């Protein structure tokens, strides 16, 4: 059997664009002799889009965001909801800027336990977070998702506060060294692509 080609896929659970790309990336493994290597890249959203918090009614209760940033954010969520609707997905705008580091450690932990566990963890984390049904900053909640996905969670608490944080930081820094700045980002044969709209280009490369 020839060795499978690898497509590196960088994601962050708090990115709606990464959520929309997930299933399309799964299809690469279905349609081509490739392996998708899922990697976390934690976005620092306040550094480029500012930050804000809203209540259950959508009223802004705290903000550090200028008018231009608000227009970008509102358009982004409108566009993502438009695309999600076509596929029967739900995307509800978050009420704050979440720290997704713990969920990213969960991804790395799930990855160690095989593709089946990782996919189940991906699917549950993305879907529930974007329905506002998942607190990705709560260790007990993330541990429960891992367990539901089929992971042995015995060592997760220790991993998520120690080795996992170090591994996450290294992966993010290595990503930046090759030019990654946002998600979803894909690397094929050393070439970087940002955004799910480049998946047709990636498919063309894999088919050639």
N, C-alpha and C positions, 0 to 999 in steps of 0.2 A: 504494500500500500504506500503510495507517495505521501510525503509529509504534508499536512494541511497548511495552507497559507493562513496567516494571522491578520485579522483586522482589529486594531486597538480602538476601543470605544470609550471615550471619557464622558461621564455623566454626573449630574448632581440632582438628587431627588427634588430639590426645590426649584428646578427649572421646568416649566411647562413644555418647552421645546424638546428637552430630553425625554419627557414622558411621551410626546408625540413620535419620537424617533425610535422608541424601544422596540415595538413590534416589527417595525421596518428593518431594524438591525437583526432581529431574530430570523427574518426571512432570508438573510444572506447565508446563514448556515443551512437553511432548507434548500436553497437553490444552487449553492456552489460548494466545492470542497474547501471550506474555510472554517476557521475557529474564531469567534468573536471573543476577544480578551477584554472583559469589562473592567474599567478602572474608574476610581472616583476622582473628581476634580471639584473641590469645594469653592463655590463662587463667593467673592466678596462684593455682594450686590451694593451695599451703601457707597462703595468707592466710586461707582459709576452711575448709579441710579438713585442715590440718596436712600433715605429710609422713612418709613411711616407705619403707623398703627391705626387700625379702624375697629369700630365696635361691630356688633352683630347686624346692625342696620346699615353698615357701610359708612357711617359718619367718621371722619378723620378725627382722632383724639390726640395724635402726636405726629409731627412730621419734621423732617429735615430734608426737604426735596424742593427744587425750584420748579417753575412752571414748565420748562422744557422737559425735565425729567418726568413730571406727571403726565405730559402728553405721550411720551415714549411708553411709560408703564401702562397707561390706559389702552393705547393702541395694541401693545403686545398681548395683553390679556384678551382683548376683543378678537384679535387675529387667531390666537390659540383656541379660544372657544369656538370660533367659526370652523377651524379645522377639526377640532375634537368632535363637534356635532356630526360631521360627515361619517365618523367612525363609531358613534355611539359611546363616546367617552365623556366624562364629566370633568370640567376644570373650573373650580371656584377660586377666585383670587384669595391668596392668604391674607390674614388679618395683621400680620407683622412679617418682618424679615427673620426667617428661621435660621438657626445654626444647624446645619445638616451634617456636622462632623460625626456625631454619634451614629446616624443612619449610614454614613459612609463606612465607618468601622464595621457596622453590621454587614454591609456588602462584602467587605474583605473577609470577614469571618465566615459568611455563607459560602463564599467562593472556595474557601479551603475544604468545604464539605461536598463539593461536586456541583455540576451544572444544574441538576434537577432542583437542589436546594436553592441555588442562586436565582434561578428563574422564578421560583415561587416567591422568594423574598422580594425580588424586583417587582413582580406583578402586584403583590399585596401592598408594598410600601408606596409605590407610585399611585395606585388607584385610590387607596384610603387617604393619603396625604392630600390629593387634589380634590377629594370630596370633603375635606376638613374633618376627617374622621380619625386622624392619626397624629399623635404628638411625637414628632421625631427627635425631640430633645429629652424624652423620658426613657432612662435605661430599662425600666421594667417593661415599657410598651415595646421597645425595639427587641428586647429579649423574647417577648411573647410572640412577635412576628417571626423571629428566627425559629422558635420552637414549632410554631404552626407550619413553617416551611419545611420542617423535617430535620432541623439542625440539632446537634447535641450542644446545648447551651451551657454546659457545666463551666467552661472557662471563659465565657463571654465577658462577664463583668471585669475580670482581671485584664483581659485582652483589650477591652475598649478604653481602659484608663491608662494603659501602659504601652505594650508592644504595638497595639493597633494604631494608637495615635502617632507613634513614630513612623510606622509603615505608611500611614495616610499622608503625613507631611512629606516623606520622601517621594511618594508617587506624584504629589502635586508639584513639588519643586522640579522633578524630572520632566513632568509635562510642560512646565513653563520653559524649561531649557530647550525643548524642541518646538516652541512657539505656541503652545496651547494657551488660550486666554478666555475661552468660553466653552459652553456645552450646548448641544452634543458636538464633540469633535471626534474625528476618525483619522486613523493613520494607517495607510496601506502602502506597503513597499517603501516606507520612509517618507511618503507624501502626506501632508496634513490637509484635512478638509474640515471646515467648520459649518455646521448646520445640516439638518436632515435633507435640505434641498439638493445636497451634493450626493445623496445616496444613488441616484441614477448614474452619476459619473463613476462611483465606486463599483457599481454593478458592471459597468462597461469594462472597467479595468480587470475585474475578476473573470469576465467572460472572454477576455482576449488571450 
